[in-house]
């Protein structure tokens, strides 16, 4: 039984069943069940009231759109009469004729079956044909005149087209949306789908999050689903989208790092020829000696100072200007590079228990 928690420790099933029956007959359990039923009835009543209010709002919106459709069609019919050679009645006749045209269009819309005419287009053609004939008969009946010659036929065609166009454009039915979607060219739909997929890939799926939120809000407002399940489904979809987006971002960043590190691995090959650059500039180092000899040639001191620079064959040089020897630590900028020790032996900066100059 819902809400029953027995504090007894029954040794046999029959004793437990008897205890449950006694509890079911107790006033406390009866009151608890009555409260549960009242809460369920209140929730159901609130749900029904919400559904009714939504239907009433939708119906009121549809009536307003339909009234605007009929009013616009009647006004356009009144404008088309003098444009095709007819004349409007004098005095208050134009207003009475417009009211008559409005009532004729409304009556045809209300009495014509949408489903029986194969959708909105067939319904619009049937309604416009019947309404146009009745409006043409109402023009002379209200004091107006029809155009001469072939004018009445052209005027009737214009009235029929006005009413049909207004019904297809403004009629508040689901067939209107279906008809508009059906008129979208296939190339435009393909281009739109490609652009949507490109936007999804470019944003790694993050663009779907506002789409999910908007869809959930519309579904809840239109009564397609209740609030709590709709929000729960939207939260799950958003979490999945965010997880997939984070995964694609991380994979993309890791691949970018690998691509950026790949050229660095080949750096020794590219920098190997550059190790000879100091050798080419080494002969220029004794250049101070001529300057010193010009200033003081007889003393032997310039000869000792000229012998101080390291041999020109070693490269690269330390920060102090000396040659490296095998086993010495190398600088961070020399990792993977090749050089020549002071004794002319080829060396390379390799990771051997630390970055050291090792014999090649």
C-alpha positions, 0 to 999 in steps of 0.5 A, a space after each residue: 500500500 502506498 504510504 504504509 511503513 509497518 514498524 512491526 517485525 512479522 514472523 509470518 506472511 499472514 501476520 503481515 497481511 493482517 497488519 496491512 489490512 488493519 492499517 488500511 482500515 485506520 482513519 489515518 490511512 483513509 485521510 492520507 489516501 483522500 489527500 492524495 486523491 485530492 492532490 491528483 485531481 487538482 493537478 489534473 484540473 490545472 492541466 486541463 485548465 492550461 490546455 483549455 486556455 491554450 486552445 482558447 488563445 489559439 482560437 482567438 488568434 486564428 479568429 483575429 487572423 481570419 478577420 484580418 484576411 477577410 477585411 483585407 480581401 474586401 478592401 482590395 476588391 473595392 479597389 479593383 472595381 474602379 481599376 477595371 472600369 466599374 463604378 462604386 455606388 454614391 453616398 454610403 454605398 461603398 461602405 455597404 458594398 464593402 460590408 456585403 463583400 466581407 460577409 460574402 467572403 466570410 460565408 464562403 470560407 465558413 461553409 466550404 470544407 477544407 479537407 474536401 477540396 484537397 488542401 488549402 489551394 483547392 479550398 482557396 480556389 473553390 472559395 474564391 470562385 463562389 465568392 467572386 460570383 456573388 460579389 459581382 452580383 452584389 455590385 449592381 445590387 448596391 448601386 454600383 455599375 459593372 464595366 462595359 464590354 469584356 470588363 465584367 469577366 476581367 473584374 471577376 477574374 481579378 476578384 477571384 485572384 484577390 480572394 484566393 491570394 488572401 486565403 493562401 497567404 493569411 488563412 490561419 490553418 495548418 495547410 498554410 504552413 504546409 503549402 509554404 514549405 512545399 513552394 520552397 525550391 529544392 536547390 534552396 533547401 539543399 543550400 540551406 542544409 549544407 549551410 546548416 551542416 557547415 555551421 554545426 561543424 564550424 561551431 563543433 555543435 555548440 550552435 545546437 544548444 540555442 536550437 534545443 532551448 528554442 525547440 523546448 520552449 516552443 513545445 512547452 508553450 504549444 502544449 506538445 509536452 509538459 514543462 518538467 519532461 520538456 526541460 529534462 529532455 532539453 537538459 539531457 540534449 544540451 549535456 550531450 551536445 556540450 560533451 561532444 563539443 568538448 571532445 571534438 575541441 580537445 581532439 582538435 587541439 591535440 592534433 594541432 599540438 602534434 602538428 606544431 611539434 612535428 616540424 620541431 623534431 626535424 629542426 636538427 636537420 634544418 639547423 645542421 647547416 647553420 652550425 657552420 655559420 660561426 666557422 665562416 665568421 671565425 676568420 673575422 675575429 682576429 680583426 682586432 689584432 691589426 687594430 692593436 698592432 696599429 696602436 702599439 706594434 712593438 710590445 708583445 702584449 697584442 700577440 698574447 691577446 690575439 691568441 686568446 680567442 678559441 680556434 676558429 674551427 669549433 662551433 657553436 661557442 659558449 656564452 663566454 666565447 669558448 669551445 664546447 667539449 664532449 660531455 658538457 651541458 648544452 643550452 636550450 637553444 642548442 637542443 638537437 643541433 650539431 657542432 665541432 669541439 675544440 679538438 675538431 671532433 664532431 659533437 651533437 646536443 643530445 638528451 643523455 641524462 640531460 642535454 649534453 654535447 656527445 661525440 657523433 
